[in-house]
Amino acid sequence: MSNSLASRPRTSPRLAQLFSNLGHSYSHIFMLLYPTVVLALENELNMSYGELIALLTVGYVLFGVGALPAGWLGDRWSMVGMMLVFFIGLGAASILTGLMSTPLGIAVGLALIGLFASIYHPVGMAWLLRNAVNPGKALGVNGIFGSLGIAGAGLIAGVLTDLVSWRAAFIIPGVVALGTGLAMALCVRLGRLVEVKSDRHPRVEASRNDRLRAFIVLSVTMLCAGIMFQAISTALPKVFAERVSSITGGTALGAGGLVSAVYLLAAGAQVLGGHLADRYSPRAVYALSYLVLAPLWVMAAYLEELALLLVVSTALFLNTSAVPVENVLLARFSPSQWRGTAFGAKFVLALGVGALAVPMVAVIHELSGGFFWFFAVLTGLAVVVAVTAWLLPRERMPVPAVLAEPAPGPSD
């Protein structure tokens, strides 16, 4: 074991994984508060759903575009330092949003939330992999935290909006994020959480040709998958409010609670996806997931009420299971010293360019008055991912579930 690993506090890897997992939840919670809160703002600001949801566009663009410089800073400067900026900045931006009174002010607050939230995916996931004994398992658990964040966002926003106010839906979570950042800073100050510049155990590097081919293919698939994720997460509260009204009652709490329930049921899919990627070809698992997803979106275009709920729940479970598989593929074809930057590039595509999904949702709903063509677009995106993914390089050798290294201690 290297000197840097030997001198690392025994609690540091666990604390790194804990704060990374919390960060994954927070990044999704804060980005998805507004799609539920917006249901209460239609009357208060006397604006249409399309006009209000468009206020989120810049925030979503920054959520993705900010990922590349954030990942670069994590690689070149400090992953621990960037995670502190993430927690504290995200909390402050959310509190600021809750204090705004005009559409412009809200848009600025949402933009700042997107900017600070952009730090997590390139930095937090690279930091997680740097500290993990079993990367596949770590990504699966981390994915569950992300899914719980997605699931909790609608419920948190719905409860606070209906029982307190829409402002509380931003301010109270903001205070929690600030507190988490201060707790992490204390761990760093006490020496329980330290910066490391190399992986906890080494990984086999892909060839240069395979990396180039994978970069081109994954650029296409991650962009399409990112648009799909942004679109469904943005539109789902409104879809449920309109087309599952027998359950939601048309309220923010009803729609947000149902969204939370669906994403909560899908949370375990992250572990399933990681399990399949460890034991079978990640390339095949990735492609087949989207191939099966396409007909589910076709059915969703025509269905309502309970039937729609069941189909959308199945689709989201399948879609969620593909997320850790995609991250395994990206990690496999990325140089370890540039992993943060590689994840940053991914999220520029998936979350930055993918932010086009927000105006897409707004325009489709404004022009058609519903979501039929919305689901038609999702179908097309799923087909593109399924077909393109087969062009990824084939695996040259199996990747063991647990890579060889000296036996970890109890704290590992």
SVG drawing of the C-alpha trace seen along z (x, -y; Angstrom):
<svg xmlns="http://www.w3.org/2000/svg" viewBox="-60 -41 65 53">
<polyline fill="none" stroke="black" stroke-width="0.4" points="0.0,0.0 1.3,-3.4 2.4,-5.9 -0.5,-8.2 -2.9,-5.4 -1.1,-4.2 -1.2,-7.6 -4.8,-8.3 -7.1,-8.4 -9.2,-5.2 -12.4,-7.2 -11.5,-9.3 -12.7,-6.8 -16.0,-6.3 -16.6,-10.0 -15.7,-10.7 -18.3,-8.2 -20.9,-9.5 -20.6,-13.2 -20.4,-12.1 -23.6,-10.2 -25.3,-13.0 -24.1,-15.4 -25.8,-13.2 -29.1,-13.5 -28.8,-17.2 -27.8,-17.9 -31.1,-16.4 -33.3,-17.6 -32.4,-21.3 -32.7,-21.0 -36.1,-19.5 -37.7,-21.6 -39.0,-24.2 -40.9,-21.8 -43.3,-21.1 -43.2,-24.6 -44.2,-26.1 -47.6,-24.5 -48.3,-27.0 -46.8,-30.0 -49.2,-29.9 -51.9,-31.8 -49.6,-33.9 -47.6,-35.3 -50.5,-35.1 -48.3,-33.4 -48.8,-30.2 -47.1,-26.9 -45.0,-27.3 -43.8,-30.8 -43.0,-29.8 -41.2,-26.5 -39.0,-28.4 -37.5,-30.3 -35.6,-27.1 -33.8,-27.0 -30.7,-29.0 -30.3,-27.0 -30.4,-23.8 -27.9,-25.1 -25.5,-26.0 -26.2,-22.7 -24.5,-21.1 -22.1,-23.7 -20.6,-24.3 -19.7,-20.6 -16.6,-20.8 -14.8,-23.6 -15.8,-22.1 -14.4,-18.7 -11.2,-20.3 -10.8,-22.2 -11.4,-19.0 -8.6,-17.3 -6.2,-20.2 -7.0,-21.8 -9.0,-19.9 -12.0,-17.6 -12.5,-18.1 -12.4,-21.9 -14.9,-21.8 -17.3,-19.7 -17.2,-22.3 -18.0,-25.0 -20.8,-22.7 -22.6,-22.3 -22.2,-25.9 -22.9,-27.6 -26.0,-25.4 -27.4,-26.2 -26.9,-29.9 -28.3,-30.0 -31.5,-28.1 -32.1,-30.5 -31.7,-33.5 -34.2,-32.0 -36.7,-31.7 -36.4,-35.4 -37.1,-36.5 -40.4,-38.1 -40.2,-38.6 -39.9,-36.2 -36.4,-37.7 -35.3,-37.3 -36.5,-33.7 -34.7,-33.0 -31.5,-34.4 -31.8,-32.3 -32.5,-29.1 -29.5,-29.9 -27.2,-30.1 -28.7,-26.8 -27.8,-25.2 -24.3,-26.7 -23.4,-25.3 -25.3,-22.0 -23.1,-21.5 -20.1,-20.8 -21.4,-17.5 -21.6,-15.1 -18.0,-15.6 -16.4,-16.1 -18.5,-14.0 -18.5,-10.9 -14.8,-11.1 -14.1,-11.6 -16.3,-8.6 -14.4,-6.3 -11.1,-7.5 -12.0,-6.3 -14.0,-3.1 -12.8,0.5 -15.4,1.8 -16.3,-0.9 -19.3,0.9 -20.9,1.4 -20.0,-2.2 -21.7,-3.6 -24.8,-1.5 -25.2,-2.8 -24.4,-6.3 -27.1,-5.9 -29.6,-5.0 -28.9,-8.3 -29.4,-10.1 -32.7,-8.4 -33.8,-9.1 -33.0,-12.8 -35.1,-12.7 -37.8,-11.0 -37.7,-13.3 -37.6,-16.5 -41.3,-16.5 -42.4,-15.4 -40.2,-18.0 -41.4,-20.8 -45.0,-19.7 -45.2,-19.4 -43.4,-22.7 -45.3,-24.6 -48.8,-23.4 -48.2,-23.5 -45.9,-26.5 -45.2,-28.5 -43.3,-28.1 -40.5,-30.2 -40.0,-27.6 -39.6,-25.0 -36.3,-26.7 -35.2,-28.2 -35.5,-25.2 -33.5,-22.8 -31.0,-25.6 -30.3,-25.7 -29.8,-22.0 -27.3,-22.1 -25.4,-24.9 -25.3,-22.8 -23.9,-19.8 -21.2,-21.9 -20.2,-23.2 -20.1,-19.6 -17.8,-18.5 -15.6,-21.5 -15.3,-20.4 -14.3,-16.9 -11.6,-18.4 -10.4,-20.7 -10.1,-17.8 -8.1,-15.8 -10.8,-13.1 -11.3,-13.8 -8.3,-14.3 -7.4,-15.0 -6.0,-12.1 -4.6,-12.4 -4.7,-8.7 -7.2,-5.9 -7.6,-3.7 -6.7,-0.8 -5.6,-1.0 -7.7,-0.1 -6.8,1.2 -6.6,-1.6 -8.3,-1.3 -6.3,-1.7 -6.1,-5.1 -8.2,-3.9 -10.9,-2.4 -11.0,-5.7 -11.5,-7.8 -14.2,-5.5 -16.0,-5.4 -15.8,-9.1 -17.6,-9.6 -20.3,-7.0 -20.9,-8.0 -21.1,-11.7 -24.2,-10.8 -25.8,-8.4 -25.2,-10.6 -26.6,-13.7 -29.8,-11.8 -30.1,-10.2 -29.5,-13.6 -32.3,-15.2 -34.6,-12.4 -33.8,-12.6 -34.2,-16.4 -37.4,-16.2 -39.2,-13.6 -38.0,-15.0 -39.2,-18.5 -42.5,-17.4 -43.6,-14.6 -45.3,-16.7 -47.5,-18.3 -48.0,-15.0 -49.4,-13.5 -51.4,-16.6 -53.2,-16.5 -53.3,-12.8 -53.4,-11.0 -55.8,-13.5 -57.9,-10.8 -54.9,-10.2 -53.2,-13.6 -56.4,-15.7 -54.6,-18.3 -52.6,-19.6 -48.9,-20.3 -48.7,-18.0 -50.6,-15.2 -48.5,-15.5 -45.2,-16.0 -46.0,-13.1 -46.8,-10.8 -43.6,-11.7 -41.6,-11.0 -43.3,-7.6 -42.5,-6.6 -38.8,-7.7 -38.5,-6.0 -39.7,-2.7 -37.1,-3.2 -34.2,-3.8 -33.3,-0.1 -32.8,0.0 -29.4,-1.6 -28.1,1.5 -29.6,3.8 -27.9,1.9 -24.5,1.9 -25.0,5.7 -25.7,6.4 -22.8,4.3 -20.4,6.2 -21.5,9.6 -22.4,9.0 -21.3,6.8 -22.0,3.2 -22.3,2.3 -25.1,4.9 -26.9,4.0 -26.8,0.3 -28.1,0.9 -30.8,3.3 -32.1,1.1 -33.0,-1.7 -34.3,0.8 -36.9,2.0 -37.6,-1.6 -38.7,-2.8 -42.1,-0.9 -42.9,-1.9 -42.7,-5.6 -45.0,-4.8 -47.6,-3.4 -47.3,-6.3 -48.3,-8.7 -51.7,-7.1 -52.5,-6.1 -54.1,-7.9 -54.7,-7.4 -53.6,-4.1 -52.4,-2.6 -50.2,-5.6 -48.8,-5.5 -47.8,-1.8 -46.2,-2.3 -44.3,-5.4 -43.1,-3.7 -41.8,-0.8 -40.1,-3.1 -38.4,-5.1 -37.2,-1.9 -35.6,-0.8 -34.2,-4.2 -32.7,-4.5 -31.1,-1.1 -29.1,-2.3 -27.5,-5.2 -24.7,-3.3 -24.1,-1.2 -23.3,-4.4 -21.0,-5.6 -19.2,-2.3 -18.6,-2.6 -17.4,-6.2 -15.0,-5.3 -13.7,-2.4 -12.8,-4.5 -11.4,-7.5 -7.8,-8.1 -7.8,-8.0 -6.0,-11.3 -8.6,-13.1 -11.7,-11.3 -13.2,-14.5 -12.8,-16.3 -14.3,-13.3 -17.3,-13.3 -17.5,-17.0 -17.6,-16.6 -20.4,-14.0 -22.6,-16.4 -22.0,-19.3 -23.7,-17.1 -26.2,-15.3 -27.2,-18.3 -26.0,-21.4 -27.0,-20.7 -29.7,-18.5 -31.2,-21.6 -32.8,-22.1 -35.4,-19.7 -36.9,-22.5 -38.0,-24.8 -38.9,-21.6 -41.4,-20.7 -42.7,-24.2 -43.1,-24.6 -44.7,-21.1 -47.2,-21.8 -48.0,-25.3 -48.6,-24.2 -50.3,-20.9 -52.0,-21.4 -50.8,-18.0 -48.0,-15.4 -48.6,-13.1 -45.8,-14.6 -43.6,-14.8 -43.6,-11.0 -43.1,-10.7 -39.8,-12.6 -38.7,-10.4 -39.4,-7.3 -37.1,-8.7 -34.3,-9.5 -34.5,-6.0 -34.1,-4.4 -31.1,-6.6 -29.3,-5.5 -30.1,-1.8 -28.8,-1.8 -25.7,-3.9 -24.6,-2.1 -23.8,1.1 -20.9,-0.8 -19.0,-1.0 -15.8,1.1 -16.3,4.6 -14.8,5.6 -11.4,7.1 -11.3,8.7 -13.7,9.2 -13.7,6.6 -13.7,8.3 -16.4,7.3 -13.6,6.7 -10.2,5.7 -7.1,7.1 -5.6,5.0 -4.5,5.6 -7.3,6.7 -9.2,3.6 -9.6,3.0 -13.0,2.9 -13.5,-0.8 -13.2,-0.1"/>
</svg>
